Amino acid sequence: MVRRISTQAPKFSIVVPARDEERFIGRCLDAIRVAAESYPGQVEVIVALNRCTDRTEEIARSFGARIIEVDGKNLSVIRNAAARVATGEILITIDADSFMSPNMLAEIERRLASGKFIGGGVAIWPDRVSPGIFISGVLIALLLLVRRGVSGGLFWTCRRDFEAIGGFDESLVAVEDIDFAVRLRAYGRTLGKRFGTVWNARIITSSRKFDRLGDWFLLKNFKLVRAILTGTDEPSANFFFYDFPRT
């Protein structure tokens, strides 16, 4: 991990929530290290440990990441806790089982520097593809881009704008990311800015839920999907996110 070499605040703060992510977090942090090579001393990574029982903390520290610990089953609380200790001008969130392309930070900086964007999301690719995963991905993309006008996967915005909208809504236990994107887009409109999607950089994310539950699981379990989309159904959120097996 790129470490600070000056007393100035970093340009980027990257928030990584992590629960028992020893399988993936090294790949995630190494990709950040590569993307940060053009920004020596300007990138801090904050790993928010959540109920970890494996080597996640050890691996994160080996990359020079800052560590905080957050209990409870609420990704909004976890992300917000990390954001509160962030010191960078640009705030980025990425999940520990995803990794960014080498040009990600440069593309984000270029868009924010233009003054046209309030922030946004990115293109997302699974680490494997099958008919079930492909169709699920298309339907999710249609829900986000067509119905909501937002994208996700990795969020980027200026820290001041993150704070202006109150970060992630801690009353939600699921779809807090969609809610955050919609509110960020609405806030941007008041400033004459738009919510953007980085298409020429991307993240690759693990397909572990499909690996365990089956590639057609989301398409066959509409009741669960509807419950998750309410954002407040704790049993469904626990099953699909907070208690999901990591081994």
Stockholm file with secondary structure:
# STOCKHOLM 1.0

chainA/1-247         MVRRISTQAPKFSIVVPARDEERFIGRCLDAIRVAAESYPGQVEVIVALNRCTDRTEEIARSFGARIIEVDGKNLSVIRNAAARVATGEILITIDADSFMSPNMLAEIERRLASGKFIGGGVAIWPDRVSPGIFISGVLIALLLLVRRGVSGGLFWTCRRDFEAIGGFDESLVAVEDIDFAVRLRAYGRTLGKRFGTVWNARIITSSRKFDRLGDWFLLKNFKLVRAILTGTDEPSANFFFYDFPRT
#=GR chainA/1-247 SS CCCCCSSSCCSEEEEEEESSCTTTHHHHHHHHHHHGGGSTTCEEEEEEECSCCSSHHHHHHHTTCEEEECCSSCHHHHHHHHHHTCCCSEEEEECTTEEECTTHHHHHHHHHHTTCEEEEEEEEEESSCCHHHHHHHHHHHIIIIIIICCCEEEEEEEHHHHHHTTSSCTTCSSSHHHHHHHHHHHHHHHTTCEEEEEEEEEEEECCHHHHHHCTTHHHHCHHHHHHHHHSCCHHHHIIIIITCCCC
#=GC SS_cons         CCCCCSSSCCSEEEEEEESSCTTTHHHHHHHHHHHGGGSTTCEEEEEEECSCCSSHHHHHHHTTCEEEECCSSCHHHHHHHHHHTCCCSEEEEECTTEEECTTHHHHHHHHHHTTCEEEEEEEEEESSCCHHHHHHHHHHHIIIIIIICCCEEEEEEEHHHHHHTTSSCTTCSSSHHHHHHHHHHHHHHHTTCEEEEEEEEEEEECCHHHHHHCTTHHHHCHHHHHHHHHSCCHHHHIIIIITCCCC
//
